[in-house]
Amino acid sequence: DYFDVIITDSSDPVGPAESLYQAHYYELMRDALRAGGIVSTQGECQWLHLPLIKEVLAFARNLFPVAEYAYTTIPTYPSGQIGFILCSKDASTRFKEPLRNMTPEQELKLFKYYNSEIHRASFVLPNFARQAIAAKSDKDASA
């Protein structure tokens, strides 16, 4: 009940960092957040670590009312991508929508990379990944 935001930029899930990809760590983060708090952790690459992403999202969805996967391109990373696991204690959180509404001109002035379309697109996954990590309710709706 201390933090508004917890960001974990960890190393890969091997050796000592393996515990940062387990349910107990997410429980600790959840318990350390204030009401409405959010978590952002390294979420690995959908091309290389899909089973791990699926596992982490499964327990994150049991611990938080909102848990999502997003990704961005990083040319120096394996496969050119890195993902994020985003969790919120507030069920009304909509990670897929930017909190601030800016004009395209404001975005051009303020940011070299980010814009509202990039924000939304970071949650658009290829079918193989979307299907693999879909929440049970998402799968029920598409059946």
N, C-alpha and C positions, 0 to 999 in steps of 0.2 A: 504494500500500500504506500509505496514511496515515489515511484517514477511515473511520468507521463508517457515516456518513450524509452524503449530499450532497443539498441542496435547492436547486433552481433556480426562483426565482420571476421569470421573465423577462418581457420585453415581447413583443408579438406578433412573429411570424416575418417581419418585413420589415426591410430596411436592416441595420444592424449586428447585430441580434439574430437574423437569419436563420441564422447559423452555430450557434446554440444548438439548432437543430432538425435538425441534420445528424449523420450517423454518426460523423464524427471527434470531435465534442464528446462523444458517448456513449462512444466509445473512451477518451477522456481521463478521463472520470469513472470508467469501469470500472477503468482502470489505477490510479487514485488511491484506490480503495476497498480496505480490508482484506478478507480472506476473510469471507464472510457479510455484507458491506456492502450497503446499499441506496441507491437513488436515487429522488428524487421531483422531477419537473419539471412545469412548466406544460404541460398537454396539450391546450389549446384546447377548443373547443366542438363536440360531435358534430353539432349542427344546422348549423353554418357551415363547419367545417373537416375534414370526414370524410376527404377524400383525404390531407390532411396527417397526420392521426392514423394512418391506415392505413400510410402511408410510414414514419413514425417507429417504430411498433410492429414493422414488418417488420424494420428493421435492429436495433432493440433486442432482438428475439427471437433474432437471430443472435449478438448480443454477450453476452447474459445468459441464464442458465438459466431465469429467471422475468421476464416483462415483461407488465404488465397495464395496462388503462385503467380509470379510475374518474372519477366526476364528482360535483359538488355544486352546489347552487343558490346563486347570488349575484344578488340582485335588480337590482343596478346594472350587471351585465355584459350585453353583447349576448346575447339569447336567454335571459337569466337563469341561465346555467350556465357553469361552467368545469370543465375536465377536468384530470386528472393522469396522467402516465405514471410508473408505479412499476416499478422494476427491482431485482433482487436477484442477487448472486453466489452465493447459496445456493439450490440446487434444491429444498430442502424448505420454502422460504418460502411461506406461504399468506396473501397480502395480504387475501383476502376474509374472513378470520376475525380478529376482534379478538384481540390478544395477551393482554389482561387480561380476566378474567371478573368482572363486577360484577353485583350485583343491580340491578333497576330502581330501587330506592330509593337506592342509591349513585350511580347515574347521574343521577338527579334532583337530588341534593344537589351533585354535582360539576360538572355541565355544563348550560348553557342550551340547547345545540343537539344535541350528540353523544349517541348511545346506540348500543348494539350492533346494533340493527336498521337505523339510518341507515348505520352502517358497512357492513353487508352489502349494503344496497340501493344503495350508491354504485357497486357493480359490476354491477348489473342494468341492462342496456341494452335500448332498444327493438330490435325485430327488424332494422330496416334497419341500425342501427349494429353490432349484434352480428354480423350476417352479413358486413358490410363489413370488419370488423377481426378476424374469427376467425382464429386460428392455423391453419396447414395441417392439423395433427393434429386440431383441433376440427372442421374441415370434413370430414375423412375419417371421423370418428366419426359424424357426422350423416348421412352418405350411405347 
